């Protein structure tokens, strides 16, 4: 339940998420810039595939990364991911306007693979140091992504406004280089892996797949993630389409991510006290309602209010999802593979969700209501599955 090395590992994990998920949560800046300037011959749906493939790899590689983590290759995996990510990021800075494939390969594929190798191990390692305060510790790690999501939009918007694409991306690269160096030095494993303790219990993959309450939970999380990230990708562009104050449009993603710093720590503190599901389910239901409420967020005040409330409540689901998954584990040796299965399913959701929401926009007319309804309905459906999974888990534990 703590100690110097435990909190250094938490800080290191937070730095990794600052560099990875923080960049994902800033994709709305790229979506807006690509749609209006850099790749303006492509539709919003085509452009969103770049971010969707990136976040797909971030989550989908959770299963192999989780397996490597369980086998004792934590540092090998995170260091390899750091190198792939940084090389791809600096290559992205060399991309030329109107060359879609360059952005897709560097940002979508390369950066995504690097993120995927770092993300899950850096998050899961925290669970080895905490039990009673596990939700809070993981919340602090995940809050690093929100801090990244606050800094990067400000940095990128200001440099993109000066038509300095290359140095905007390189500035992110140099920040991430320093943070990832420190993160790899800070994080340490605590429990022996199977590589060094072969008599440790082996987890059968089919045992996880045949765990019905857990798979209902995974299905619910898939549905929630299918719609939850639509505002993170499209809010800035939506504000520009509604002719909201340019300053507010520029900082809308930052405002949302700033609110999610609190949304990824306060609910986690409550989750340790009242239980992850008892906090996560209300946060999910409110998030679904807020997506629908984007109908009314067509003014400067509306965009600001939406960004604050949505950032907070959506953060409550994102940060508690992983601690909730750990409740289904019968032994700590199952954590890596259970979280890996969850992570891979979330990758599929994020790969398809935002392109679907972008496709139903039907540009150039932009029927925004279609995207709002799609995203809201699937989040509500996911909340229903979470309620069912919670009920099954309560019965199992008596």
C-alpha positions, 0 to 999 in steps of 0.5 A: 500500500505505498512506499517510495518505489510504489509512488515512483512507479505511479509517477512513471506510469503517469508520465507514460500516459501523459505521452500516449493517451494524452496525445490520443485525447488531443486528436481533436486538434489534428482532426480539425487541422487536417479537415480544414487545412492539411488534408482538406480533400478528405472527409472527416470520416476518412481523417478520423481513421488516423486517430482511430487506428492509433487508439486501436493499436494502443488498446488492441496490443494490450493482450500481447503486451499483458502476456509479455508483462506476466512473463517478466518482460515489462522493461523490454516491452516498455522500452521497445514501445518508447523507441517505436513511438518516438521514431514515428512521432519525429517521422510524422513531423516530416509529413507533407500536406495532402499526403494522407498515407504519410500521416496514416502510417506515422501517426496511426500505425507507428505511434499506435504500435508504440503506444500499445506496447507502453500503455497496458504494462505501465498501467498494470504495474501499479496494481502490484503495489496497491490493493486497498487504494488500487483505484486511486493509484490507477486514477493518478496514473490515468490522470497523466493522460488528462494533463497531456490532453491539456498541454498538447492542444494549447501547444499544437493549436498555437503552432499550427495557427502559425503554419508551423506543422513540423515544429508543432509535432517536433515540440511534442516529440522532445517533451515526450522524449524527456518524459519517457526517459524518466518514466523508464527509470522510475518504474520497477516491477515488484512481483516475480514473473513466471520466468523466474518463478515457474511454479507460479499459477498458469492462467488458462485463456479459455478460463477468462473467455468462459467467465460470463459475468466478465465477458458481459462487463467487456461487452459493456465496456466495448459499447461505452468506448464505441461512443464515448470518444466522439466529443474528444475527436470532434468537439473542436471541429463542431465548435468551429462549424457552429461559429463559436468564439475562435478562442473557445474553439481552440481551447475546447479540448484543453478545457475538457481534458482539464476537467477530466483530471478531476474526473479521473481522480475524485471518482477513483477516490470514491470508488475505493470507498463505495466500489468501482461499479457504484461510481462507474455506472452513474458516470457512464449514464451521465456521459451518455446523456451529455453526448445527447445534450451536445444538441444544445451546445451551439454557443460559446457558453454551451461549448464551455459547459459541455466540455467541463461536465463531459470531461469530468464524467467521461473521466469517471468511466475511463479511469475506473474501467480497469480497476473494475476489471480487476474485481473479476480476477480470482488471483493477481496472476490473472490481472495482466491477461484480464486487463489485456482482453478488456483492452483488446476489445476496447481497441476494436471499439475505438477503431470503428466508433469514431469513423462510424460517427464521422460517416453518419455526419454526411458532409458537407451538410453535417447532420450532427444529430445522427452522430450524437444519437449513435454515440449516446445510444451505444453508451447507454447500452454499455451502461446497461451491460455494466449493471448486469455485470455488477449484479452477476459479480455480487451474486458470485461473491455472495 
